[in-house]
């Protein structure tokens, strides 16, 4: 939540005291307790302040101010439900009290009850309150409800009232990004930087948005500037760094770790952890919790669902904690059925959700978010489980001292690169990415139906465009120059990238008609369309992950380059599990030569396609029972170390 006036006790203290109408001695007693409460609040002694304000409210129960201050103290103390109960009493006395409505909106926001927060904001604004900071909070709630257009309309009004408030322009950028309006997002971020030139988050986001539209004009300067800013920021700084946007840049791993530490610290500062669970106090089957914003139609859930359905219930009880929306999809219902318990934590504060996990007896909590949209790092910072691990959803270190392990494998997270991670590395023996056999099989389709020229050699690059950097585009265009019938097939992630891509192709001597854009299609059609390509060409330093496995499932060979970061090594791991390790290269020269060789040797390419199509159902990459057995064994190693009173340590792969 963004800061508001009532985040500070003085804001409420400045409101006029309403004396009790009929009893001066009672009013004096109430005011004395109120002044005592203000003194305690000023020292952030919130439970004691709440007791003082309650005495004031009990002495003068018709005085709205005392109830407001009590509710505010309870909110600061983390008792959001009790704060709501008190503020409702205030609103019963004065239904349109602006501070009361603001407290309702703020508490509902912290409880992730966004619809109710929006209703409180609407009531507040209907009463005539048009304060930019309050409108900013309202805009945040609208974005959380996936209503970006409504958020833009409101935030533009807030910006008109207070144009110097940089947070409004940053939130406008988020709204425009959600609507795939990258140019507008960039202009908003430029405004943020004009107001705050040292805003590292805005610098990172400007570069990120430019890459969404393949605008590389400032890329080298962006990398140098961001690296410099991270390097020279103070150690131990708690700051939202938007580390995810850095993963697709050639930023040194030690700087990614430093940025991640700052971002993790921003989620845990002033958070009080729950008391430790004594080692050895639990036995029997392990309670495995998983926390995710993406328990709906999303790649993380698609990858994981078969594993959840096959985990040995004699050894594990599986509890899923969903912090994101219920999209009503078949996948959501499948996840609900796959869990022993499925808990929606959207209506809980971080503290409440952490306590629920502790009460549920979770032994090992897997975080499937890391520093991605919708994360609830504040829950993990409270240490609800004795063992906590990062898994699958975020391709890098979390930098968090409250995450014990990072689940990886010998290729993605080799122990020789352990210094790049804050976590202990726990390795699966083959590939960290679960895949299974759930994907639709390709159906017959013509090149024309796919929007492709019939006789072309099709280089498919279906990664998100923010992953595409000039080095990869250089190679692709060089191949296009050497292979006259080749075309490059890109995913149309937004409608604003065409001009930049065509300009870059022209500058490299490639006719623009040899660039083909693929629009969004249904999930099943996507696999049929993939099969019409000849070769998938990957990006770096952020590879194809789920997209790589999708291509292999469709019978489409993948060529990749791997580096020294998690995000740059996943495709190599996926290829290895598919029996195609030789298609992962350490340098762009070999990558380029391999693409040319496959483009110019139809028999060689056909052999790779036959390998994928004929062995699809037997490849280790798609073998869920095998993966699940290995996954269970690794999780039990983590839990057993804790039960034995041992500290977390690297867990190398066991064959």
PLY file of the C-alpha trace (Angstrom):
ply
format ascii 1.0
element vertex 655
property float x
property float y
property float z
element edge 654
property int vertex1
property int vertex2
end_header
0.00 0.00 0.00
1.17 3.52 -0.68
1.56 5.93 2.20
-1.43 8.08 3.09
-2.00 10.86 5.58
-3.35 8.47 8.18
-0.15 6.43 8.11
1.15 9.08 10.51
-0.37 9.64 13.98
-0.05 13.40 13.64
-2.52 13.38 10.77
-5.27 12.20 13.05
-4.02 14.28 15.95
-4.55 17.40 13.87
-8.29 16.76 13.60
-10.38 18.92 15.99
-11.38 17.33 19.28
-15.14 16.88 19.62
-15.92 17.35 23.31
-18.60 15.29 25.02
-21.73 17.43 24.95
-23.17 16.95 28.41
-20.45 16.00 30.86
-17.32 18.14 31.10
-15.50 15.88 33.60
-16.09 12.85 31.35
-14.81 14.82 28.37
-11.69 15.78 30.30
-11.02 12.14 31.19
-11.48 11.11 27.58
-9.17 13.82 26.36
-6.50 12.83 28.87
-6.58 9.23 27.61
-6.55 10.52 24.04
-3.44 12.64 24.66
-1.78 9.63 26.26
-2.66 7.58 23.19
-1.15 10.18 20.88
2.09 10.12 22.87
2.28 6.33 22.64
1.41 6.38 18.93
4.19 8.87 18.31
6.59 6.25 19.71
4.97 3.49 17.62
3.75 1.68 20.76
0.57 0.68 19.02
-0.98 -1.87 21.43
-0.56 0.54 24.35
-1.87 3.42 22.22
-4.93 1.34 21.32
-5.65 0.72 25.00
-5.46 4.45 25.73
-7.70 5.36 22.79
-10.20 2.70 23.84
-10.44 4.26 27.29
-11.04 7.62 25.64
-13.75 6.14 23.40
-15.40 4.35 26.32
-15.46 7.61 28.28
-16.96 9.57 25.36
-18.65 6.98 23.10
-20.30 9.55 20.82
-17.01 11.23 19.96
-16.02 10.05 16.48
-12.40 11.16 16.81
-11.63 8.76 19.62
-12.98 5.81 17.62
-10.97 6.89 14.59
-7.76 7.01 16.60
-8.51 3.63 18.15
-9.09 2.09 14.73
-5.89 3.65 13.41
-3.83 2.28 16.32
-5.32 -1.18 15.82
-4.50 -0.99 12.10
-0.89 -0.08 12.84
-0.71 -2.89 15.36
-1.78 -5.37 12.69
-5.27 -6.13 14.05
-7.04 -5.22 10.84
-10.31 -7.03 11.53
-10.70 -5.32 14.92
-9.78 -1.98 13.31
-12.58 -2.49 10.79
-15.03 -3.33 13.56
-14.14 -0.13 15.41
-14.22 2.10 12.35
-17.67 0.76 11.45
-18.83 2.04 14.85
-17.42 5.41 13.89
-19.27 5.33 10.57
-22.49 4.42 12.36
-22.13 7.78 14.12
-21.03 9.68 11.02
-21.54 7.65 7.80
-19.45 9.88 5.51
-16.57 10.57 7.87
-13.60 10.87 5.48
-10.97 9.45 7.83
-13.26 6.54 8.66
-13.76 5.72 4.99
-10.02 6.01 4.37
-9.32 3.58 7.18
-11.83 1.11 5.74
-10.23 1.37 2.30
-6.73 0.98 3.72
-7.59 -2.04 5.90
-9.43 -3.72 3.03
-6.43 -3.15 0.80
-4.06 -4.72 3.33
-6.46 -7.66 3.61
-6.43 -7.94 -0.20
-10.20 -7.46 -0.26
-9.95 -5.16 -3.23
-13.63 -4.97 -4.19
-14.53 -3.69 -0.72
-11.60 -1.27 -0.78
-12.82 0.16 -4.08
-16.36 0.57 -2.71
-14.99 2.52 0.25
-12.97 4.74 -2.10
-16.01 5.35 -4.29
-18.07 6.38 -1.27
-15.27 8.67 -0.13
-14.98 10.35 -3.52
-18.76 10.65 -3.84
-18.72 12.60 -0.57
-16.48 15.18 -2.22
-13.03 14.04 -1.07
-10.65 14.36 -4.03
-7.23 14.02 -2.44
-4.51 12.80 -4.84
-2.90 10.40 -2.36
-6.26 8.75 -1.69
-6.98 8.55 -5.41
-3.59 6.87 -5.82
-4.63 4.14 -3.37
-7.91 3.77 -5.27
-5.98 3.35 -8.51
-3.88 0.60 -6.94
-7.01 -1.29 -5.97
-8.44 -0.95 -9.47
-5.25 -2.35 -10.95
-5.37 -5.26 -8.51
-8.89 -5.95 -9.82
-7.58 -5.95 -13.41
-9.40 -2.72 -14.27
-6.52 -0.73 -15.81
-8.69 1.61 -17.91
-10.64 2.71 -14.84
-7.32 3.14 -13.03
-5.95 5.33 -15.83
-9.02 7.60 -15.77
-8.74 8.08 -12.02
-4.96 8.49 -11.93
-5.00 11.12 -14.68
-7.34 13.15 -12.48
-4.99 12.69 -9.52
-2.03 13.78 -11.65
-3.89 16.91 -12.70
-4.49 17.80 -9.05
-0.92 17.09 -7.92
1.41 16.65 -10.90
4.53 16.56 -8.71
3.52 13.25 -7.07
5.76 10.74 -8.81
3.92 7.67 -7.49
0.90 8.60 -9.57
2.92 8.62 -12.79
4.60 5.31 -11.82
1.20 3.71 -11.27
-0.04 5.13 -14.57
2.91 3.41 -16.22
1.82 0.12 -14.64
-1.71 0.58 -15.93
-0.55 1.38 -19.47
1.82 -1.62 -19.35
-1.12 -3.86 -18.46
-2.93 -2.58 -21.56
0.15 -3.23 -23.77
0.58 0.53 -24.27
4.33 0.62 -23.80
4.94 4.02 -25.39
2.54 5.65 -22.95
4.13 3.75 -20.06
7.57 5.01 -21.08
6.40 8.63 -21.12
4.94 8.23 -17.62
8.22 6.78 -16.37
10.14 9.66 -17.93
7.97 11.95 -15.83
8.85 9.96 -12.73
12.55 10.39 -13.53
12.12 14.10 -14.17
10.69 14.36 -10.65
13.14 11.91 -9.08
16.29 11.39 -11.19
17.68 8.79 -8.75
14.66 6.50 -8.89
16.34 3.19 -9.71
13.01 1.39 -10.05
11.90 3.83 -12.75
15.24 3.54 -14.57
14.86 -0.24 -14.67
11.26 -0.03 -15.84
12.01 2.44 -18.64
14.54 0.02 -20.06
12.12 -2.87 -19.60
9.31 -1.10 -21.47
11.63 -0.10 -24.31
12.62 -3.73 -24.73
8.95 -4.75 -24.93
8.79 -2.76 -28.16
12.32 -3.74 -29.29
13.64 -0.21 -28.87
17.35 -0.80 -28.26
18.58 2.73 -28.93
19.67 3.27 -25.30
20.26 -0.35 -24.31
24.03 -0.21 -23.77
23.70 2.97 -21.75
20.84 1.43 -19.76
22.93 -1.60 -18.81
25.91 0.53 -17.80
23.80 2.99 -15.84
21.76 0.36 -13.99
24.86 -1.68 -13.18
26.61 1.43 -11.86
23.63 2.44 -9.73
23.27 -1.03 -8.20
27.01 -1.35 -7.57
27.23 1.91 -5.66
24.00 1.74 -3.70
24.60 1.16 0.04
24.59 -2.43 1.27
21.57 -3.29 3.40
19.31 -0.86 1.57
15.62 -1.83 1.68
14.28 -0.78 -1.72
11.83 -2.10 -4.30
14.23 -2.80 -7.15
12.01 -4.55 -9.74
14.72 -7.20 -10.00
12.67 -9.22 -12.49
13.17 -6.54 -15.15
16.95 -6.94 -14.77
17.01 -10.68 -15.50
16.77 -10.14 -19.27
19.74 -7.73 -19.30
23.44 -8.67 -19.37
23.89 -7.58 -15.75
26.56 -9.32 -13.66
25.17 -12.04 -11.34
26.65 -10.41 -8.25
24.69 -7.24 -9.05
21.49 -9.24 -9.57
22.06 -10.72 -6.11
22.63 -7.30 -4.58
19.45 -5.92 -6.18
17.46 -8.96 -5.04
18.70 -8.52 -1.47
17.43 -4.93 -1.46
14.08 -5.96 -2.85
13.68 -8.80 -0.35
14.64 -6.52 2.50
11.95 -4.03 1.46
9.35 -6.77 2.02
10.69 -7.80 5.42
11.78 -4.57 7.09
9.92 -4.03 10.38
8.27 -7.45 10.00
8.26 -9.60 13.13
8.79 -13.29 12.45
6.74 -15.92 14.22
8.50 -17.91 16.98
10.64 -20.73 15.56
9.19 -24.22 15.41
11.43 -26.45 17.56
13.47 -28.93 15.54
12.28 -32.48 15.96
8.86 -31.39 17.22
7.09 -32.93 14.23
7.24 -36.34 12.64
5.25 -38.46 10.21
4.21 -37.25 6.81
5.37 -33.78 5.91
2.92 -30.94 5.41
3.94 -29.33 2.11
2.59 -25.82 1.53
2.80 -23.95 -1.76
2.12 -20.22 -2.07
1.27 -18.69 -5.44
-0.54 -15.82 -7.10
-0.83 -18.04 -10.19
-3.09 -20.91 -9.16
-5.27 -20.38 -12.25
-4.70 -20.58 -16.02
-0.99 -19.77 -15.94
2.24 -21.50 -17.05
3.34 -22.19 -13.46
0.13 -24.07 -12.71
0.19 -25.84 -16.06
3.68 -27.13 -15.32
2.90 -28.19 -11.77
-0.58 -29.71 -11.82
0.38 -33.27 -12.80
3.00 -33.38 -10.05
0.43 -32.27 -7.49
-1.88 -35.03 -8.64
0.78 -37.72 -8.27
2.60 -36.75 -5.05
2.66 -39.64 -2.57
0.02 -38.82 0.03
1.56 -41.36 2.36
4.57 -39.04 2.69
3.05 -35.59 2.05
-0.05 -33.60 2.81
-0.34 -30.88 0.15
-1.82 -27.48 1.03
-2.09 -24.83 -1.69
-2.32 -21.18 -0.63
-3.77 -19.07 -3.46
-3.12 -15.33 -3.35
-4.43 -14.59 -6.86
-7.77 -14.55 -8.60
-10.10 -17.44 -9.20
-10.53 -17.37 -12.98
-13.13 -20.15 -12.97
-10.97 -22.20 -15.32
-10.82 -25.96 -15.55
-7.19 -25.75 -14.45
-8.16 -23.90 -11.27
-10.67 -26.61 -10.42
-8.10 -29.28 -11.17
-5.68 -27.63 -8.74
-8.38 -27.50 -6.06
-9.00 -31.23 -6.50
-5.28 -32.01 -6.52
-4.69 -30.44 -3.10
-5.53 -31.95 0.27
-6.49 -28.41 1.24
-6.85 -25.35 -1.00
-6.78 -22.06 0.95
-7.67 -18.70 -0.61
-5.58 -16.10 1.25
-6.80 -13.08 -0.71
-8.88 -11.90 2.25
-6.00 -12.23 4.70
-3.25 -9.83 5.64
0.31 -11.11 5.42
0.32 -11.65 9.18
-2.99 -13.54 9.11
-1.89 -15.74 6.21
1.39 -16.55 7.96
-0.45 -17.48 11.14
-2.84 -19.67 9.15
0.14 -21.55 7.68
1.66 -21.97 11.13
-1.67 -23.25 12.46
-1.88 -25.65 9.50
1.43 -27.15 10.60
3.29 -26.50 7.34
6.74 -28.11 7.51
8.02 -26.94 4.12
6.66 -23.88 2.32
7.45 -23.49 -1.39
7.22 -19.96 -2.74
6.26 -20.03 -6.43
6.52 -16.25 -6.95
9.83 -14.72 -6.01
9.93 -11.11 -7.22
7.06 -11.40 -9.70
3.68 -9.72 -9.94
1.36 -10.43 -7.05
4.02 -11.84 -4.73
3.34 -12.02 -1.00
6.89 -11.90 0.31
5.56 -10.37 3.51
4.04 -13.74 4.37
7.32 -15.60 3.97
9.20 -12.90 5.88
7.17 -13.89 8.96
8.64 -17.41 8.79
5.39 -19.41 8.97
7.22 -22.67 8.15
10.47 -24.04 9.59
11.77 -24.71 6.06
11.10 -22.30 3.20
12.21 -22.70 -0.41
11.91 -20.87 -3.73
10.71 -22.97 -6.64
9.78 -22.60 -10.30
8.08 -19.21 -10.54
11.10 -16.89 -10.44
14.30 -17.65 -12.41
16.86 -16.23 -10.04
17.90 -15.69 -6.47
15.37 -14.02 -4.16
18.12 -12.44 -2.05
15.91 -13.18 0.97
17.30 -14.32 4.30
13.92 -15.91 5.01
14.24 -18.33 2.06
16.41 -21.33 2.94
16.66 -23.15 -0.38
16.40 -22.57 -4.10
15.27 -25.63 -6.07
17.46 -26.06 -9.14
19.41 -28.74 -10.99
23.06 -29.37 -11.95
22.79 -27.34 -15.17
20.64 -24.41 -14.02
22.20 -23.95 -10.58
25.61 -25.66 -10.55
27.29 -25.52 -7.16
30.28 -23.71 -8.64
27.93 -20.72 -9.16
26.50 -20.91 -5.62
27.99 -17.52 -4.71
25.39 -15.92 -7.02
22.57 -17.04 -4.72
21.49 -16.11 -1.20
19.80 -19.49 -0.79
21.25 -22.94 -0.33
20.96 -24.80 -3.64
18.82 -27.94 -3.67
19.33 -29.83 -6.92
16.96 -32.13 -8.70
19.00 -34.75 -10.60
17.94 -33.89 -14.16
15.74 -30.82 -14.73
14.08 -28.51 -12.23
11.12 -27.79 -14.54
8.17 -30.19 -14.28
6.44 -30.68 -17.61
4.29 -33.78 -17.87
2.19 -34.84 -20.82
-0.72 -32.45 -20.39
-0.06 -30.27 -23.44
-2.36 -30.65 -26.48
-0.85 -32.61 -29.36
-0.42 -30.66 -32.61
-3.30 -31.01 -35.05
-2.95 -30.80 -38.85
-2.54 -27.22 -40.07
-1.27 -25.60 -43.24
1.40 -22.93 -43.43
-1.22 -20.57 -44.84
-3.45 -21.13 -41.81
-0.50 -20.27 -39.61
0.14 -17.07 -41.57
3.41 -18.35 -43.02
4.76 -18.56 -46.58
4.51 -22.12 -47.89
8.10 -22.71 -48.98
9.95 -20.78 -46.29
12.46 -21.96 -43.72
10.81 -20.63 -40.56
12.89 -19.44 -37.63
10.49 -19.25 -34.70
11.34 -16.84 -31.85
8.25 -16.91 -29.67
9.83 -15.54 -26.51
8.40 -12.36 -25.03
9.92 -9.46 -26.90
11.52 -7.93 -23.78
13.89 -10.94 -23.87
15.12 -10.13 -27.40
18.41 -8.23 -27.42
20.47 -7.01 -30.40
23.02 -9.87 -30.18
20.31 -12.45 -30.86
18.67 -10.32 -33.54
22.08 -9.92 -35.23
22.41 -13.69 -35.55
18.86 -14.17 -36.80
19.29 -11.51 -39.46
22.64 -12.99 -40.50
20.90 -16.33 -41.03
18.17 -14.61 -43.05
20.83 -13.08 -45.28
22.53 -16.47 -45.80
19.33 -18.51 -46.24
17.31 -16.75 -48.97
14.03 -18.53 -48.26
14.15 -18.04 -44.46
11.71 -15.91 -42.49
11.74 -14.84 -38.84
8.52 -15.52 -36.92
8.05 -13.31 -33.85
5.37 -13.27 -31.19
3.28 -10.11 -31.34
3.29 -9.24 -27.65
1.97 -5.73 -28.29
0.92 -3.61 -31.24
3.68 -1.04 -30.84
6.75 -3.09 -31.71
6.41 -3.45 -35.50
8.12 -0.25 -36.56
11.17 -0.82 -34.35
11.59 -4.43 -35.48
11.32 -3.50 -39.14
13.77 -0.63 -38.71
16.29 -2.94 -37.02
15.87 -5.59 -39.75
16.37 -3.02 -42.50
19.53 -1.76 -40.79
20.85 -5.33 -40.93
20.09 -5.76 -44.62
16.91 -7.83 -44.21
13.70 -6.97 -46.08
10.85 -6.24 -43.72
8.52 -8.70 -45.45
10.73 -11.49 -44.10
9.59 -10.68 -40.58
6.26 -12.35 -39.70
4.29 -11.54 -36.56
2.17 -14.18 -34.80
-0.99 -12.97 -33.12
-2.50 -14.60 -30.04
-4.43 -17.83 -30.68
-6.08 -20.46 -28.52
-3.87 -22.71 -26.45
-4.52 -25.83 -28.56
-3.99 -23.91 -31.81
-0.70 -22.60 -30.47
0.84 -26.10 -30.54
-0.48 -26.85 -34.01
1.00 -23.56 -35.17
4.36 -24.22 -33.48
4.70 -27.45 -35.45
4.66 -25.41 -38.69
8.01 -23.80 -37.86
11.34 -25.41 -38.73
13.54 -24.32 -35.83
13.06 -22.43 -32.55
15.82 -19.86 -31.98
16.24 -18.86 -28.35
17.17 -15.62 -26.57
19.74 -14.88 -23.85
20.45 -13.99 -21.07
16.79 -14.86 -20.43
15.98 -18.10 -22.25
12.72 -19.72 -23.18
11.56 -21.77 -20.19
8.00 -23.10 -20.50
8.13 -21.88 -24.12
11.14 -24.13 -24.79
9.30 -27.19 -23.51
6.23 -26.17 -25.55
8.32 -26.11 -28.72
9.88 -29.51 -28.01
6.44 -31.01 -27.30
5.31 -29.73 -30.72
8.28 -31.48 -32.35
10.20 -28.24 -32.91
13.95 -28.38 -32.15
15.38 -25.53 -30.06
18.83 -23.94 -30.30
19.97 -21.90 -27.28
22.90 -20.07 -25.69
23.56 -20.47 -21.98
25.36 -18.17 -19.59
26.07 -17.92 -15.86
22.65 -16.97 -14.49
19.61 -19.09 -13.66
17.46 -17.40 -16.33
20.13 -18.09 -18.97
20.47 -21.82 -18.28
16.93 -23.22 -18.13
16.64 -23.96 -21.86
19.90 -25.94 -21.71
18.46 -28.01 -18.87
15.20 -28.60 -20.73
17.10 -29.67 -23.87
19.26 -32.01 -21.82
16.16 -33.71 -20.39
14.87 -34.10 -23.94
18.07 -35.79 -25.09
19.21 -32.76 -27.11
22.00 -31.34 -24.95
24.14 -30.72 -28.04
21.78 -27.89 -29.13
22.83 -25.69 -26.16
25.92 -23.55 -26.77
28.21 -21.34 -24.69
28.77 -18.68 -27.36
26.94 -16.94 -30.18
29.36 -18.12 -32.87
28.52 -21.78 -32.25
24.82 -20.89 -31.92
24.95 -19.16 -35.32
26.78 -22.07 -36.95
24.26 -24.57 -35.57
21.30 -22.62 -36.95
22.94 -22.44 -40.38
23.78 -26.14 -40.32
20.19 -27.08 -39.50
18.83 -24.67 -42.11
21.10 -26.11 -44.81
20.86 -29.80 -43.93
17.23 -30.98 -44.15
18.16 -34.55 -43.15
19.88 -33.38 -39.96
16.89 -31.25 -38.99
14.47 -34.06 -39.84
16.38 -36.37 -37.50
15.89 -34.00 -34.59
12.20 -33.61 -35.39
11.77 -37.37 -35.59
13.49 -37.77 -32.21
10.97 -35.41 -30.61
7.86 -36.67 -32.38
8.59 -40.37 -32.02
9.86 -40.30 -28.41
7.60 -37.57 -27.04
5.89 -39.90 -24.55
9.08 -41.53 -23.29
11.47 -38.58 -22.97
12.52 -37.87 -19.34
11.49 -34.23 -19.85
7.81 -35.20 -19.97
7.93 -38.11 -17.48
5.81 -36.92 -14.54
6.11 -40.08 -12.38
9.90 -39.93 -12.59
9.99 -36.20 -11.86
7.62 -36.55 -8.91
9.71 -39.28 -7.28
12.83 -37.13 -7.57
10.97 -34.05 -6.35
9.60 -35.89 -3.30
13.05 -37.19 -2.39
14.55 -33.69 -2.55
11.79 -32.15 -0.44
12.16 -34.85 2.20
15.91 -34.16 2.36
15.12 -30.53 3.23
12.56 -31.47 5.86
14.72 -34.17 7.41
17.64 -31.80 7.91
15.37 -29.56 9.94
13.90 -32.47 11.90
17.44 -33.60 12.71
18.33 -30.14 13.99
20.68 -29.39 11.09
20.95 -25.99 9.41
20.10 -25.68 5.71
22.98 -26.66 3.43
23.53 -27.23 -0.28
21.84 -30.44 -1.39
23.66 -31.74 -4.48
21.76 -33.92 -6.92
21.48 -37.58 -6.05
21.26 -39.90 -9.06
0 1
1 2
2 3
3 4
4 5
5 6
6 7
7 8
8 9
9 10
10 11
11 12
12 13
13 14
14 15
15 16
16 17
17 18
18 19
19 20
20 21
21 22
22 23
23 24
24 25
25 26
26 27
27 28
28 29
29 30
30 31
31 32
32 33
33 34
34 35
35 36
36 37
37 38
38 39
39 40
40 41
41 42
42 43
43 44
44 45
45 46
46 47
47 48
48 49
49 50
50 51
51 52
52 53
53 54
54 55
55 56
56 57
57 58
58 59
59 60
60 61
61 62
62 63
63 64
64 65
65 66
66 67
67 68
68 69
69 70
70 71
71 72
72 73
73 74
74 75
75 76
76 77
77 78
78 79
79 80
80 81
81 82
82 83
83 84
84 85
85 86
86 87
87 88
88 89
89 90
90 91
91 92
92 93
93 94
94 95
95 96
96 97
97 98
98 99
99 100
100 101
101 102
102 103
103 104
104 105
105 106
106 107
107 108
108 109
109 110
110 111
111 112
112 113
113 114
114 115
115 116
116 117
117 118
118 119
119 120
120 121
121 122
122 123
123 124
124 125
125 126
126 127
127 128
128 129
129 130
130 131
131 132
132 133
133 134
134 135
135 136
136 137
137 138
138 139
139 140
140 141
141 142
142 143
143 144
144 145
145 146
146 147
147 148
148 149
149 150
150 151
151 152
152 153
153 154
154 155
155 156
156 157
157 158
158 159
159 160
160 161
161 162
162 163
163 164
164 165
165 166
166 167
167 168
168 169
169 170
170 171
171 172
172 173
173 174
174 175
175 176
176 177
177 178
178 179
179 180
180 181
181 182
182 183
183 184
184 185
185 186
186 187
187 188
188 189
189 190
190 191
191 192
192 193
193 194
194 195
195 196
196 197
197 198
198 199
199 200
200 201
201 202
202 203
203 204
204 205
205 206
206 207
207 208
208 209
209 210
210 211
211 212
212 213
213 214
214 215
215 216
216 217
217 218
218 219
219 220
220 221
221 222
222 223
223 224
224 225
225 226
226 227
227 228
228 229
229 230
230 231
231 232
232 233
233 234
234 235
235 236
236 237
237 238
238 239
239 240
240 241
241 242
242 243
243 244
244 245
245 246
246 247
247 248
248 249
249 250
250 251
251 252
252 253
253 254
254 255
255 256
256 257
257 258
258 259
259 260
260 261
261 262
262 263
263 264
264 265
265 266
266 267
267 268
268 269
269 270
270 271
271 272
272 273
273 274
274 275
275 276
276 277
277 278
278 279
279 280
280 281
281 282
282 283
283 284
284 285
285 286
286 287
287 288
288 289
289 290
290 291
291 292
292 293
293 294
294 295
295 296
296 297
297 298
298 299
299 300
300 301
301 302
302 303
303 304
304 305
305 306
306 307
307 308
308 309
309 310
310 311
311 312
312 313
313 314
314 315
315 316
316 317
317 318
318 319
319 320
320 321
321 322
322 323
323 324
324 325
325 326
326 327
327 328
328 329
329 330
330 331
331 332
332 333
333 334
334 335
335 336
336 337
337 338
338 339
339 340
340 341
341 342
342 343
343 344
344 345
345 346
346 347
347 348
348 349
349 350
350 351
351 352
352 353
353 354
354 355
355 356
356 357
357 358
358 359
359 360
360 361
361 362
362 363
363 364
364 365
365 366
366 367
367 368
368 369
369 370
370 371
371 372
372 373
373 374
374 375
375 376
376 377
377 378
378 379
379 380
380 381
381 382
382 383
383 384
384 385
385 386
386 387
387 388
388 389
389 390
390 391
391 392
392 393
393 394
394 395
395 396
396 397
397 398
398 399
399 400
400 401
401 402
402 403
403 404
404 405
405 406
406 407
407 408
408 409
409 410
410 411
411 412
412 413
413 414
414 415
415 416
416 417
417 418
418 419
419 420
420 421
421 422
422 423
423 424
424 425
425 426
426 427
427 428
428 429
429 430
430 431
431 432
432 433
433 434
434 435
435 436
436 437
437 438
438 439
439 440
440 441
441 442
442 443
443 444
444 445
445 446
446 447
447 448
448 449
449 450
450 451
451 452
452 453
453 454
454 455
455 456
456 457
457 458
458 459
459 460
460 461
461 462
462 463
463 464
464 465
465 466
466 467
467 468
468 469
469 470
470 471
471 472
472 473
473 474
474 475
475 476
476 477
477 478
478 479
479 480
480 481
481 482
482 483
483 484
484 485
485 486
486 487
487 488
488 489
489 490
490 491
491 492
492 493
493 494
494 495
495 496
496 497
497 498
498 499
499 500
500 501
501 502
502 503
503 504
504 505
505 506
506 507
507 508
508 509
509 510
510 511
511 512
512 513
513 514
514 515
515 516
516 517
517 518
518 519
519 520
520 521
521 522
522 523
523 524
524 525
525 526
526 527
527 528
528 529
529 530
530 531
531 532
532 533
533 534
534 535
535 536
536 537
537 538
538 539
539 540
540 541
541 542
542 543
543 544
544 545
545 546
546 547
547 548
548 549
549 550
550 551
551 552
552 553
553 554
554 555
555 556
556 557
557 558
558 559
559 560
560 561
561 562
562 563
563 564
564 565
565 566
566 567
567 568
568 569
569 570
570 571
571 572
572 573
573 574
574 575
575 576
576 577
577 578
578 579
579 580
580 581
581 582
582 583
583 584
584 585
585 586
586 587
587 588
588 589
589 590
590 591
591 592
592 593
593 594
594 595
595 596
596 597
597 598
598 599
599 600
600 601
601 602
602 603
603 604
604 605
605 606
606 607
607 608
608 609
609 610
610 611
611 612
612 613
613 614
614 615
615 616
616 617
617 618
618 619
619 620
620 621
621 622
622 623
623 624
624 625
625 626
626 627
627 628
628 629
629 630
630 631
631 632
632 633
633 634
634 635
635 636
636 637
637 638
638 639
639 640
640 641
641 642
642 643
643 644
644 645
645 646
646 647
647 648
648 649
649 650
650 651
651 652
652 653
653 654
